Amino acid sequence: MEVNFNQLKYFVAIVKHGSFWSAALEEYISQSSLSKQIKALETELGVTLFNRSGNKITLTEAGSCFYSYALRILDIKNEMHKELTEFETTPIEEVKFASIPIVSSYKISSLLSDFQKVNKNRKQVVNYNILEEEQKDVLMLLKNDKVDFAFVRDGFKQLPEYEHRLFMTDEIGLICSQESELAQLEKFEFSMLRDEKIILISPKSEIYRILMEELRKVNREGNVTATMTRHRNVFSMVANNVGITFFTKRMLEQGHTITGMRYVPLTVPIYSNVYIVKRKDKVLNQTTERFWEFLCSKYQEYKL
């Protein structure tokens, strides 16, 4: 049907005042135009809405039925305009952070969804801009004020101009194929290494630096035969028994779908901490400040 909102408004105004003339005054329309709109409405609906007897205007039975619908439709229209108006004026805020390659593996991306849920009553749109790089590049982005904060591992310089909070603690251990003889061990020491081929994550990563220090202590740095930028590629080669690796336990458990590997803890554990870091002089928008505090509160869930 070609019923429009103006016709509904005119109809409700007539019911309200009991007069075409008073309704026309309220709606800033001539009485003749108002009468034509109501006549067109009745024609479209195929019913008579008003009993007209001299100056007395009353609703027909059909008019009473239509009146309840007209009120509901106009209420919905007003609600719609209110919602849209609030949406149009909703501030858009950007949360921009950098991270070492752990966003999906450590399920940091799911924290964005969790934050949206606790932030849902705030009338705003939040855009997330996430840059995933190796640690050196992440720290450079932070230093040059290209991001609001960053996720980094141990090894960053804890300078006085930076504020850092512990976000997560992970454990580094041996990861080998289930077919490897090493998979039978309960504990592993670097001194046990013989001629095993070692595959490590990129030399740009902090984990690489930690492991090379340990391998040099037992003169086994030469066992490193390959490095790769993606941990998934490292795990794929290990699962196929091409070599062994040393990596974090959480990454093995959460960061991929490759099977056929076993994690063997070290006799002397090596722990790797992940921090969230920001510049103390950085002024964060309100949403980013809330997100920072939200992340800081998550350490209890991520600690070992």
Sequence and secondary structure as in RCSB ss.txt:
>XXXX:A:sequence
MEVNFNQLKYFVAIVKHGSFWSAALEEYISQSSLSKQIKALETELGVTLFNRSGNKITLTEAGSCFYSYALRILD
IKNEMHKELTEFETTPIEEVKFASIPIVSSYKISSLLSDFQKVNKNRKQVVNYNILEEEQKDVLMLLKNDKVDFA
FVRDGFKQLPEYEHRLFMTDEIGLICSQESELAQLEKFEFSMLRDEKIILISPKSEIYRILMEELRKVNREGNVT
ATMTRHRNVFSMVANNVGITFFTKRMLEQGHTITGMRYVPLTVPIYSNVYIVKRKDKVLNQTTERFWEFLCSKYQ
EYKL
>XXXX:A:secstr
    HHHHHHHHHHHHHT HHHHHHHTT  HHHHHHHHHHHHHHHTS  EEEETTEEEE HHHHHHHHHHHHHHH
HHHHHHHHHHHHHT  EEEEEEEESS TTTTTHHHHHHHHHHHTTTS  EEEEEEEE  HHHHHHHHHTTSSSEE
EEETTS   TTEEEEEEEEEEEEEEEETTSGGGG SSB GGG SS  EEEE TTSHHHHHHHHHHHHTT GGGEE
EEES HHHHHHHHHTTS BEEEEHHHHHHS    SEEEE BSS EEEEEEEEEETT    HHHHHHHHHHHTTHH
HH  
